[in-house]
């Protein structure tokens, strides 16, 4: 199959070991956003302010603190590294 191997040796660099992407970081950020918005909606009186200003995800979490550190070119990659 032609899609079984990478064509270019570009890999994601993560902190904390191999194959740890940013999925858990995104899950944690989304859960935090839902928790804060849920707490705000339970405590706000919508009679006083029908359209409250809710925080954005970027205000609650720090993208620079995620595990993934971008992508890097790895010119000396072995064939086993180039498998998908």
C-alpha positions in Angstrom: 0.0 0.0 0.0 1.3 3.4 -0.8 -0.3 5.1 2.2 1.4 2.9 4.8 4.6 5.0 4.9 5.2 8.7 5.4 6.5 10.5 2.4 8.3 13.2 4.4 10.2 12.8 7.6 8.3 15.3 9.7 7.3 14.3 13.2 5.4 15.9 16.1 7.6 16.6 19.1 6.0 16.0 22.5 7.0 16.2 26.1 6.5 13.1 28.2 7.3 10.2 25.8 6.4 8.8 22.5 2.9 9.0 21.0 1.6 11.5 23.6 -0.2 14.1 21.5 -2.3 17.0 22.7 -5.6 15.0 22.9 -5.6 14.9 26.7 -4.6 18.6 26.9 -7.5 19.5 24.7 -9.9 17.3 26.7 -8.8 19.0 29.9 -9.2 22.5 28.4 -12.7 21.7 27.1 -13.8 20.2 30.4 -12.5 23.2 32.3 -14.4 25.5 29.9 -17.7 23.5 30.4 -17.2 23.4 34.1 -16.7 27.2 34.4 -19.6 28.0 32.1 -21.9 25.6 33.9 -21.0 27.2 37.3 -21.6 30.6 35.9 -25.0 29.7 34.4 -26.2 28.2 37.7 -25.2 31.2 39.8 -26.2 34.0 37.4 -29.6 35.6 37.6 -30.7 35.8 34.0 -33.5 38.3 35.0 -30.8 40.9 35.6 -28.6 40.2 32.6 -30.1 38.1 29.8 -26.8 38.0 27.9 -23.9 37.5 30.2 -20.3 37.6 28.9 -19.0 34.0 29.1 -15.2 33.4 29.1 -13.5 31.9 26.0 -11.5 28.7 26.0 -8.3 30.7 25.4 -8.9 32.8 28.5 -9.2 29.6 30.7 -6.3 27.5 29.3 -2.8 28.2 28.2 -2.0 26.7 24.8 1.8 27.2 25.5 1.5 24.8 28.4 0.4 21.8 26.2 2.6 18.8 25.7 3.0 19.1 22.0 5.9 21.3 20.9 5.2 21.6 17.2 6.6 19.6 14.3 10.2 19.0 13.4 12.1 17.8 10.3 14.0 14.5 11.0 16.2 13.8 7.9 17.8 10.7 9.3 14.6 8.8 10.1 14.7 5.0 9.8 12.2 3.0 7.8 10.5 1.9 11.1 10.0 5.5 12.0 8.4 6.3 8.7 5.6 3.8 9.2 2.2 5.2 10.0 
